Amino acid sequence: MQRALDATVWPLLNGGCHLATDTTAAIERAGFTDLDLRRVDWPQTRPPFPSAPHILGTATRPHTPADLAARPTAHPAARAETDRQGQP
């Protein structure tokens, strides 16, 4: 049923959502780490509603070289103290 809905009206009616997407795998492929995920079915209906499976949890965003370059290595006051002492 999910595949039939995915191939027809579901994405059009629900903002591009695809029912057959493996959300956990997509999160892992995106490079997120420290995953703490759990699957829940909401709303709980009989028969199950096609969009009932959800993923709830947290993950850590991967660092990019731009993120690391933009992050200061030390507080400005600590850098000034190091400069006065002549240490790198």
C-alpha positions as CSV (number, residue, x, y, z in Angstrom):
1,M,0.0,0.0,0.0
2,Q,2.9,2.4,0.9
3,R,4.5,1.9,-2.5
4,A,1.3,2.6,-4.4
5,L,0.7,5.8,-2.4
6,D,4.3,6.8,-2.9
7,A,4.0,6.4,-6.7
8,T,0.8,8.4,-6.9
9,V,-0.8,11.0,-4.7
10,W,1.0,10.9,-1.3
11,P,4.0,13.1,-2.2
12,L,1.7,15.6,-3.9
13,L,-0.6,15.9,-0.9
14,N,2.0,15.8,1.8
15,G,4.8,18.1,0.9
16,G,7.0,15.6,-1.0
17,C,6.9,13.1,1.8
18,H,7.7,9.5,0.7
19,L,6.3,6.7,2.9
20,A,8.9,4.1,1.9
21,T,11.9,6.2,2.9
22,D,14.3,4.5,5.4
23,T,14.7,7.6,7.7
24,T,17.2,6.0,10.0
25,A,19.5,5.0,7.0
26,A,19.1,8.5,5.6
27,I,20.2,10.1,8.9
28,E,23.2,7.7,9.0
29,R,24.2,8.4,5.3
30,A,24.1,12.2,6.0
31,G,27.0,11.6,8.5
32,F,25.2,12.3,11.8
33,T,26.8,10.6,14.8
34,D,25.8,9.8,18.3
35,L,22.4,8.5,17.2
36,D,19.9,7.9,19.9
37,L,16.8,7.0,17.9
38,R,13.6,5.1,18.6
39,R,10.7,4.1,16.4
40,V,7.2,5.0,17.4
41,D,3.9,4.4,15.6
42,W,1.7,7.5,15.8
43,P,-1.2,7.7,15.6
44,Q,-1.9,4.3,16.7
45,T,-4.8,3.2,14.5
46,R,-6.4,0.0,13.3
47,P,-5.7,-0.7,10.5
48,P,-2.3,1.1,10.6
49,F,-2.2,4.5,8.9
50,P,0.5,4.6,6.2
51,S,2.3,7.5,7.8
52,A,2.2,6.1,11.4
53,P,5.9,5.0,11.7
54,H,8.0,7.9,13.1
55,I,11.6,8.2,14.2
56,L,12.2,10.2,17.4
57,G,15.6,11.0,18.9
58,T,18.8,13.0,18.7
59,A,21.9,13.0,16.6
60,T,25.1,15.1,16.4
61,R,25.6,17.1,13.2
62,P,28.8,16.2,11.3
63,H,31.5,18.8,11.4
64,T,32.6,20.3,8.1
65,P,36.0,22.0,7.5
66,A,34.2,25.3,7.4
67,D,32.7,24.7,10.9
68,L,36.1,23.9,12.3
69,A,37.8,27.0,10.6
70,A,35.1,29.3,12.0
71,R,35.4,28.0,15.6
72,P,37.8,30.0,17.7
73,T,40.5,27.9,19.3
74,A,40.6,29.9,22.6
75,H,38.9,32.7,24.3
76,P,40.3,36.1,23.2
77,A,41.7,36.8,26.7
78,A,43.5,33.5,26.7
79,R,45.0,34.2,23.3
80,A,46.2,37.7,24.6
81,E,47.9,36.1,27.6
82,T,49.6,33.5,25.4
83,D,50.8,36.3,23.1
84,R,52.3,38.3,26.1
85,Q,54.2,35.1,27.2
86,G,55.6,34.7,23.7
87,Q,54.2,31.2,23.4
88,P,52.4,29.9,20.3
